[in-house]
């Protein structure tokens, strides 16, 4: 189960989402700052959590899951997150009353929910 996800440019978090209580945002930012931009998916584990991330172009995609969750699911989730991000980050809907960030936050939520359903 994916607990938290973010997309960042360098150390600047562009969008993030979680429906769980916890300090996931702060922990993810610490990992983001310390991590080198790695094009290979990397998983770090601490206690019962797994932090999986990779960089593509100048963006980093990161998710937090339970360590008992499949790494393959985290990798597939990040692949889908990156694909969705790159296909949507330059689109602007002039008729929309929501910001791009709000719209993409909803997309992350949907990806997390769909990933949980597929479990």
KEKOLRO-64781 format. One record per atom (N, C-alpha, C): chain; residue in one letter; residue number from 1; x, y, z. Coordinates in pm, 1 decimal. Each point is the difference from the previous one (the first is absolute). Last residue first. Layout:
N
ATOM  chain  resn  resi        c1        c2        c3
ATOM      A     A   NUM         X         Y         Z
...
// end
This chain:
119
ATOM  chain  resn  resi        c1        c2        c3
ATOM      A     X   119    -401.1    -423.1    -517.0
ATOM      A     X   119      77.9     -84.3      93.7
ATOM      A     X   119     -66.1    -131.9      28.6
ATOM      A     X   118    -171.9     380.1    -265.3
ATOM      A     X   118      66.6    -106.9     -74.3
ATOM      A     X   118      76.9     -94.8      92.0
ATOM      A     X   117    -211.8     387.6     172.9
ATOM      A     X   117    -104.4     -91.4     -48.6
ATOM      A     X   117      63.8    -120.2     -69.7
ATOM      A     X   116     279.6     351.5     140.7
ATOM      A     X   116     -50.5     -74.3     115.5
ATOM      A     X   116    -104.9    -102.5     -42.0
ATOM      A     X   115     168.8     295.0    -323.3
ATOM      A     X   115     106.8     -90.6      38.8
ATOM      A     X   115     -46.5     -86.9     117.4
ATOM      A     X   114    -283.3     343.6    -143.4
ATOM      A     X   114       3.3    -108.6     -98.9
ATOM      A     X   114     106.7    -103.1      32.7
ATOM      A     X   113     -20.3     386.4     270.4
ATOM      A     X   113    -120.7     -81.5      18.4
ATOM      A     X   113       0.8    -118.3     -96.0
ATOM      A     X   112     342.0     314.3     -52.8
ATOM      A     X   112      16.5     -73.9     126.1
ATOM      A     X   112    -118.9     -92.1      23.7
ATOM      A     X   111     -23.8     288.3    -368.9
ATOM      A     X   111     102.4    -101.9     -22.4
ATOM      A     X   111      20.1     -85.4     124.9
ATOM      A     X   110    -289.8     370.2      33.1
ATOM      A     X   110     -58.5    -105.5     -82.6
ATOM      A     X   110     100.3    -112.3     -26.9
ATOM      A     X   109     157.4     382.2     225.9
ATOM      A     X   109     -94.9     -72.3      84.3
ATOM      A     X   109     -60.8    -116.9     -78.2
ATOM      A     X   108     268.7     294.4    -238.2
ATOM      A     X   108      81.0     -84.9      87.5
ATOM      A     X   108     -91.5     -83.8      89.2
ATOM      A     X   107    -208.3     319.4    -266.6
ATOM      A     X   107      50.6    -109.6     -82.0
ATOM      A     X   107      84.9     -95.8      83.5
ATOM      A     X   106    -156.7     396.3     200.2
ATOM      A     X   106    -110.5     -95.1     -20.5
ATOM      A     X   106      45.6    -119.7     -82.5
ATOM      A     X   105     303.2     345.9      50.7
ATOM      A     X   105     -17.7     -65.2     129.6
ATOM      A     X   105    -112.4    -102.9      -9.7
ATOM      A     X   104      70.6     281.2    -365.2
ATOM      A     X   104      93.3    -111.7       3.2
ATOM      A     X   104      -4.3     -72.3     133.8
ATOM      A     X   103    -272.5     383.1     -57.7
ATOM      A     X   103     -40.3    -103.5     -94.9
ATOM      A     X   103      92.8    -121.4       7.7
ATOM      A     X   102     108.7     379.1     254.5
ATOM      A     X   102    -120.0     -64.2      53.6
ATOM      A     X   102     -45.4    -113.6     -91.7
ATOM      A     X   101     358.5     262.0    -151.7
ATOM      A     X   101      38.5     -76.8     118.4
ATOM      A     X   101    -119.4     -74.1      58.3
ATOM      A     X   100     -67.4     303.4    -357.6
ATOM      A     X   100      61.5    -123.9     -46.1
ATOM      A     X   100      35.2     -87.5     118.7
ATOM      A     X    99    -395.6     331.3      91.9
ATOM      A     X    99     138.9      12.2     -41.3
ATOM      A     X    99      50.3    -135.3     -49.6
ATOM      A     X    98    -522.0     147.5     -36.4
ATOM      A     X    98      98.0     -58.7      90.6
ATOM      A     X    98     140.8      21.8     -54.0
ATOM      A     X    97    -402.9     118.6    -227.8
ATOM      A     X    97       9.0      89.3     115.4
ATOM      A     X    97     101.3     -53.1     100.8
ATOM      A     X    96     -50.1     -57.3    -565.5
ATOM      A     X    96       2.0     -61.7     131.9
ATOM      A     X    96      11.4     104.7     110.4
ATOM      A     X    95      14.7      62.4    -488.7
ATOM      A     X    95    -135.1      -1.8      54.8
ATOM      A     X    95      -5.6     -55.2     142.5
ATOM      A     X    94     401.2      17.9    -266.3
ATOM      A     X    94     -43.3     137.9      26.5
ATOM      A     X    94    -138.3       5.2      62.6
ATOM      A     X    93     394.1    -373.3       6.3
ATOM      A     X    93    -140.8       7.6     -38.0
ATOM      A     X    93     -51.7     137.9      39.6
ATOM      A     X    92     497.8    -247.4    -113.8
ATOM      A     X    92     -70.4     103.2      75.4
ATOM      A     X    92    -141.6       8.3     -53.1
ATOM      A     X    91     476.8    -342.3      -8.7
ATOM      A     X    91    -136.3      31.7     -43.9
ATOM      A     X    91     -60.2     106.8      90.8
ATOM      A     X    90     433.5    -218.6      52.9
ATOM      A     X    90       0.8     119.1     -84.9
ATOM      A     X    90    -138.6      41.8     -47.1
ATOM      A     X    89      79.8    -391.1     279.7
ATOM      A     X    89      57.5     117.2      68.0
ATOM      A     X    89       6.9     125.5     -85.7
ATOM      A     X    88    -168.2    -476.5    -102.7
ATOM      A     X    88     -91.0     104.8      45.8
ATOM      A     X    88      66.1     128.6      48.3
ATOM      A     X    87     213.6    -417.6    -157.2
ATOM      A     X    87    -104.9      21.6     -98.9
ATOM      A     X    87     -92.3     115.4      37.7
ATOM      A     X    86     353.6    -137.9     288.0
ATOM      A     X    86      55.6      55.3    -123.0
ATOM      A     X    86    -106.6      23.6    -106.9
ATOM      A     X    85    -133.9    -198.8     414.5
ATOM      A     X    85      56.0     133.3      21.2
ATOM      A     X    85      47.2      60.8    -131.8
ATOM      A     X    84    -146.4    -447.8       1.8
ATOM      A     X    84    -112.5      92.7      16.2
ATOM      A     X    84      50.2     142.7      14.7
ATOM      A     X    83     325.0    -336.2     -12.0
ATOM      A     X    83     -68.9       6.0    -129.3
ATOM      A     X    83    -114.3     101.2       5.5
ATOM      A     X    82     224.2     -93.1     402.3
ATOM      A     X    82      84.5      76.8     -92.3
ATOM      A     X    82     -68.0      16.3    -135.4
ATOM      A     X    81    -218.3    -272.3     313.7
ATOM      A     X    81       2.6     138.2      47.9
ATOM      A     X    81      81.6      87.3     -95.3
ATOM      A     X    80      -2.7    -462.4     -74.2
ATOM      A     X    80    -127.9      60.1     -38.9
ATOM      A     X    80      -5.5     146.3      43.1
ATOM      A     X    79     375.7    -244.8     132.5
ATOM      A     X    79      -2.6       7.8    -146.8
ATOM      A     X    79    -127.6      70.0     -47.0
ATOM      A     X    78      36.2     -96.3     455.8
ATOM      A     X    78      83.7     113.4     -38.4
ATOM      A     X    78       6.5      16.3    -151.4
ATOM      A     X    77    -234.3    -374.1     170.1
ATOM      A     X    77     -68.2     123.7      38.7
ATOM      A     X    77      80.8     121.2     -45.3
ATOM      A     X    76     193.7    -420.1     -54.1
ATOM      A     X    76    -106.5      22.0     -98.6
ATOM      A     X    76     -76.0     128.8      30.6
ATOM      A     X    75     323.6    -131.7     311.3
ATOM      A     X    75      64.1      36.6    -126.9
ATOM      A     X    75    -104.2      28.6    -107.3
ATOM      A     X    74    -149.9    -162.4     413.2
ATOM      A     X    74      50.7     136.4      16.0
ATOM      A     X    74      63.8      48.1    -129.7
ATOM      A     X    73    -137.2    -445.5      14.0
ATOM      A     X    73    -117.6      89.2      -1.6
ATOM      A     X    73      43.4     145.0      14.2
ATOM      A     X    72     332.5    -328.8      38.3
ATOM      A     X    72     -47.5       6.5    -137.9
ATOM      A     X    72    -120.6      93.1     -10.6
ATOM      A     X    71     175.0    -113.5     418.5
ATOM      A     X    71      79.2     105.2     -66.0
ATOM      A     X    71     -45.9      18.4    -143.5
ATOM      A     X    70    -326.2    -186.2     393.6
ATOM      A     X    70      86.8     -40.6    -109.1
ATOM      A     X    70      75.8     119.8     -58.4
ATOM      A     X    69    -161.0     -15.0     519.5
ATOM      A     X    69     -59.1      15.5    -133.9
ATOM      A     X    69     104.1     -39.0    -105.3
ATOM      A     X    68      87.7      28.7     473.9
ATOM      A     X    68     -51.9    -130.5     -41.0
ATOM      A     X    68     -70.1       6.3    -136.1
ATOM      A     X    67     180.9     388.8     217.8
ATOM      A     X    67     108.2     -86.6     -47.7
ATOM      A     X    67     -50.6    -136.8     -42.8
ATOM      A     X    66    -300.5     446.4     -46.2
ATOM      A     X    66      41.3     -89.8     108.0
ATOM      A     X    66     106.9     -92.9     -55.5
ATOM      A     X    65     -27.1     470.4    -235.2
ATOM      A     X    65     -89.5    -113.8      19.2
ATOM      A     X    65      46.6     -77.1     123.2
ATOM      A     X    64      77.5     489.2    -311.6
ATOM      A     X    64      22.2     -69.1     125.9
ATOM      A     X    64    -104.0    -110.8       8.7
ATOM      A     X    63     243.8     302.5    -429.2
ATOM      A     X    63    -116.9     -50.2      71.5
ATOM      A     X    63      44.9     -70.0     127.2
ATOM      A     X    62     175.6     365.6    -432.5
ATOM      A     X    62      24.9     -72.7     123.3
ATOM      A     X    62    -131.5     -50.7      56.5
ATOM      A     X    61     283.7     261.9    -440.0
ATOM      A     X    61    -126.5     -63.5      34.4
ATOM      A     X    61      26.9     -90.5     119.3
ATOM      A     X    60     249.1     448.6    -266.8
ATOM      A     X    60      11.3    -119.6      82.9
ATOM      A     X    60    -139.5     -45.5      37.8
ATOM      A     X    59     248.6     323.7    -418.8
ATOM      A     X    59    -107.4     -28.6      95.0
ATOM      A     X    59      27.3    -128.3      76.7
ATOM      A     X    58     232.8     209.3    -389.7
ATOM      A     X    58      33.4      72.4     123.1
ATOM      A     X    58    -101.8     -24.8     111.4
ATOM      A     X    57      72.8    -364.9    -361.7
ATOM      A     X    57      24.5     138.7     -35.4
ATOM      A     X    57      36.3      73.0     129.3
ATOM      A     X    56    -146.3    -390.6     184.0
ATOM      A     X    56      -6.3       1.2    -145.9
ATOM      A     X    56       2.5     146.3     -40.8
ATOM      A     X    55      86.1    -344.2     469.7
ATOM      A     X    55      -4.3     129.2     -68.7
ATOM      A     X    55      -5.1     -20.9    -149.7
ATOM      A     X    54    -162.8    -295.7     473.1
ATOM      A     X    54      91.2      10.8    -113.3
ATOM      A     X    54     -16.8     138.1     -61.4
ATOM      A     X    53    -156.5    -342.4     469.7
ATOM      A     X    53       7.4     122.3     -79.3
ATOM      A     X    53      91.3     -18.7    -119.1
ATOM      A     X    52    -247.3    -217.3     494.8
ATOM      A     X    52      44.7     -34.4    -134.6
ATOM      A     X    52      -3.9     125.6     -85.4
ATOM      A     X    51     -22.0    -190.5     532.7
ATOM      A     X    51       2.3     125.4     -73.9
ATOM      A     X    51      60.4     -30.9    -136.6
ATOM      A     X    50    -247.1    -281.5     439.4
ATOM      A     X    50      91.2      -5.1    -114.6
ATOM      A     X    50     -17.0     129.7     -77.9
ATOM      A     X    49    -111.9    -183.5     544.5
ATOM      A     X    49     -27.5      76.1    -120.9
ATOM      A     X    49     109.5     -17.5    -105.7
ATOM      A     X    48     -37.3    -156.1     479.4
ATOM      A     X    48     -95.8     -72.2     -83.6
ATOM      A     X    48     -30.2      69.7    -132.2
ATOM      A     X    47     459.8      92.1     228.9
ATOM      A     X    47    -110.0     -53.4      79.0
ATOM      A     X    47     -96.3     -71.8     -93.3
ATOM      A     X    46     285.9     205.6    -307.3
ATOM      A     X    46      22.5      37.7     139.8
ATOM      A     X    46    -124.7     -39.9      76.0
ATOM      A     X    45     256.5     -35.7    -531.0
ATOM      A     X    45     -96.1     -45.4      99.8
ATOM      A     X    45      41.1      46.9     137.8
ATOM      A     X    44      61.7     113.6    -570.4
ATOM      A     X    44      60.3       4.8     132.4
ATOM      A     X    44    -106.3     -43.2      99.8
ATOM      A     X    43      85.1     -33.8    -565.5
ATOM      A     X    43     -87.1     -16.3     115.7
ATOM      A     X    43      84.7       1.0     125.8
ATOM      A     X    42      14.2     159.9    -561.9
ATOM      A     X    42      70.9     -33.3     122.6
ATOM      A     X    42    -101.0     -12.4     111.7
ATOM      A     X    41      46.2      18.8    -579.0
ATOM      A     X    41     -87.7       3.0     116.7
ATOM      A     X    41      77.6     -52.1     120.3
ATOM      A     X    40     246.9     251.9    -402.3
ATOM      A     X    40     -46.1    -132.9      38.2
ATOM      A     X    40     -90.6      12.7     121.4
ATOM      A     X    39     209.3     379.5    -165.9
ATOM      A     X    39     -94.8     -42.0    -102.2
ATOM      A     X    39     -50.0    -141.9      24.9
ATOM      A     X    38     181.3     398.7     341.5
ATOM      A     X    38      28.0    -133.8     -46.5
ATOM      A     X    38    -106.3     -41.3    -100.3
ATOM      A     X    37     216.1     429.4     305.6
ATOM      A     X    37     -92.3     -24.6    -110.4
ATOM      A     X    37      38.0    -130.7     -66.8
ATOM      A     X    36      94.1      61.9     515.4
ATOM      A     X    36      56.7      47.8    -125.3
ATOM      A     X    36    -100.4     -31.3    -108.8
ATOM      A     X    35    -118.2      89.8     533.1
ATOM      A     X    35      15.8     -94.3    -111.2
ATOM      A     X    35      66.6      66.7    -118.8
ATOM      A     X    34    -124.2     227.6     413.8
ATOM      A     X    34     120.0     -82.6      13.2
ATOM      A     X    34      25.5     -89.8    -119.6
ATOM      A     X    33    -389.3     283.9      27.5
ATOM      A     X    33     118.2      85.2      10.2
ATOM      A     X    33     128.4     -83.1       0.3
ATOM      A     X    32    -416.6    -226.7       5.4
ATOM      A     X    32      16.0      73.7    -125.0
ATOM      A     X    32     128.2      82.9       0.2
ATOM      A     X    31    -142.0    -217.9     393.5
ATOM      A     X    31      55.4     -95.9     -95.9
ATOM      A     X    31      31.0      70.7    -131.0
ATOM      A     X    30    -215.7     252.4     321.1
ATOM      A     X    30     134.9     -31.9      47.3
ATOM      A     X    30      68.1     -97.1     -95.4
ATOM      A     X    29    -451.4     103.6     -76.3
ATOM      A     X    29      87.0     112.7     -34.1
ATOM      A     X    29     143.5     -23.3      45.4
ATOM      A     X    28    -333.1    -314.7     118.8
ATOM      A     X    28      28.2      -5.3    -143.7
ATOM      A     X    28      93.5     112.5     -41.6
ATOM      A     X    27    -158.4      -1.6     443.2
ATOM      A     X    27      94.6    -110.0     -22.0
ATOM      A     X    27      39.7      -7.1    -147.1
ATOM      A     X    26    -334.9     306.7     117.3
ATOM      A     X    26     129.4      40.9      55.4
ATOM      A     X    26     107.0    -105.9     -24.9
ATOM      A     X    25    -443.6    -102.6    -124.6
ATOM      A     X    25      50.5     111.4     -80.4
ATOM      A     X    25     139.2      41.8      46.0
ATOM      A     X    24    -250.3    -327.2     244.6
ATOM      A     X    24      58.7     -51.0    -123.2
ATOM      A     X    24      63.5     109.9     -83.6
ATOM      A     X    23    -212.1     -62.4     471.9
ATOM      A     X    23      92.1     104.6     -43.4
ATOM      A     X    23      71.3     -41.4    -129.1
ATOM      A     X    22    -514.8    -146.1     180.4
ATOM      A     X    22     141.7     -25.5      20.3
ATOM      A     X    22      82.3     112.8     -58.7
ATOM      A     X    21    -511.6    -235.2     -99.7
ATOM      A     X    21      58.4      86.8     101.6
ATOM      A     X    21     145.9     -38.4      17.4
ATOM      A     X    20    -269.3     -76.6    -471.0
ATOM      A     X    20      34.4     -57.2     130.0
ATOM      A     X    20      55.2     106.9      94.6
ATOM      A     X    19    -110.5      24.6    -474.1
ATOM      A     X    19    -126.7       1.3      73.5
ATOM      A     X    19      22.0     -52.8     141.3
ATOM      A     X    18     319.5     264.9    -398.9
ATOM      A     X    18     -18.8    -113.5      88.7
ATOM      A     X    18    -137.1      12.8      63.8
ATOM      A     X    17     349.7     257.3    -404.8
ATOM      A     X    17    -130.6     -44.3      48.9
ATOM      A     X    17      17.0    -115.7      98.4
ATOM      A     X    16     257.6     438.4    -327.6
ATOM      A     X    16       8.6    -116.0      87.4
ATOM      A     X    16    -140.2     -37.5      46.2
ATOM      A     X    15     330.9     355.3    -349.8
ATOM      A     X    15    -131.0     -55.7      35.3
ATOM      A     X    15      21.8    -124.6      85.1
ATOM      A     X    14     362.3     291.4    -107.9
ATOM      A     X    14    -101.6      60.2     -85.7
ATOM      A     X    14    -139.5     -44.6      38.7
ATOM      A     X    13     494.9      57.6     262.5
ATOM      A     X    13    -111.7     -91.1     -20.5
ATOM      A     X    13    -107.1      73.5     -79.4
ATOM      A     X    12     546.2      76.4      27.7
ATOM      A     X    12    -130.7      65.7       6.2
ATOM      A     X    12    -110.8     -99.7     -31.4
ATOM      A     X    11     484.4     -72.3     -22.9
ATOM      A     X    11     -52.5     -19.4     135.1
ATOM      A     X    11    -136.2      67.5      19.3
ATOM      A     X    10     119.0    -140.4    -480.9
ATOM      A     X    10     106.5      27.9      95.5
ATOM      A     X    10     -52.8     -29.3     140.0
ATOM      A     X     9    -377.8     -23.0    -225.2
ATOM      A     X     9      99.6      51.5     -94.9
ATOM      A     X     9     114.3      48.6      86.6
ATOM      A     X     8    -423.5    -377.7      89.1
ATOM      A     X     8      81.5     115.7      35.5
ATOM      A     X     8      90.1      37.8    -116.3
ATOM      A     X     7    -456.8    -314.8     182.9
ATOM      A     X     7      79.9      33.9    -117.0
ATOM      A     X     7      74.4     126.8      37.5
ATOM      A     X     6    -253.9    -423.9     307.6
ATOM      A     X     6      31.4     138.1     -36.7
ATOM      A     X     6      72.2       5.4    -131.9
ATOM      A     X     5    -314.2    -333.9     387.7
ATOM      A     X     5      74.3      16.7    -125.3
ATOM      A     X     5      26.2     147.4     -23.9
ATOM      A     X     4    -190.0    -416.1     384.9
ATOM      A     X     4      33.2     140.0     -29.2
ATOM      A     X     4      73.9       3.8    -132.5
ATOM      A     X     3    -172.8    -411.0     168.9
ATOM      A     X     3     -49.1      87.3     106.3
ATOM      A     X     3      10.4     147.5     -38.4
ATOM      A     X     2     -49.6    -513.7    -248.8
ATOM      A     X     2      70.9     127.3      -6.2
ATOM      A     X     2     -65.2      93.3     102.2
ATOM      A     X     1      17.0    -554.5      -5.7
ATOM      A     X     1     -84.0     118.3       0.0
ATOM      A     X     1      88.6     124.8       0.0
// end
